[in-house]
Every structure is written in structure tokens, then in C-alpha cells.
């Protein structure tokens, strides 16, 4: 009695989706913590939404990622929100404060 090919493929797909959820979920938590510890005046200074709005967006994104998981629509919304913060807002907020993630330049 052999192992069914489709069972193995489904298990592999589930493993990949689980790994994506964990990576995105951890990134969302890191972004949420980063946003929470920044100065409030840094966000409007770079022409972005306020700190309260970004912390709220990232909190919702974190919940969406962990509770709805890939490939649901709310999961994708959470990932997009986290990526916008990660690649755009975080960089600008760090630049205006003279910081980087791994060292303090200020």
C-alpha cells in the first residue's frame, strides 16, 4: 500500500502556507513593535498617517495574518499593510530620526 501522490502534494502545500503565515506573522509583529516605539512626530514629518493610525493598521494586520492565514482575502490585506509599512513608512521614519534597525546613528 503506497502513499497517495495527491496526499503528499496537499501536505507540502499546507506546509508552505504555514511557513508563509509564520514569516508574515513575525514580520507583522516586528513592524507593530517598531511603529509603537517611534516618536509620534516622526510620522507626520514624513507626510504619512499618524502613529496611532499606523499602530492600529499594523495591529489589525497582525491579527488578520495570524487568525485568517494564507490564502484568505483578509490575510492578503494584512500582508499588504505590513509590507507598505515595512518598505515605505519604516524607512522614512527611521531616516528622519537618524536611526537604522541595527544601529543608532543619532
Protein Blocks (a to p, Z undefined) as FASTA:
>chain_A
ZZdfklmmmmmmmmmmmmmmmmmmmmmmmmmmmmmmpcfklmmmnopacfklmmmmmmmm
mmmmmmnopabfklmmmmmmmmmmmmmmmmmmmmmnopafkbcfZZ
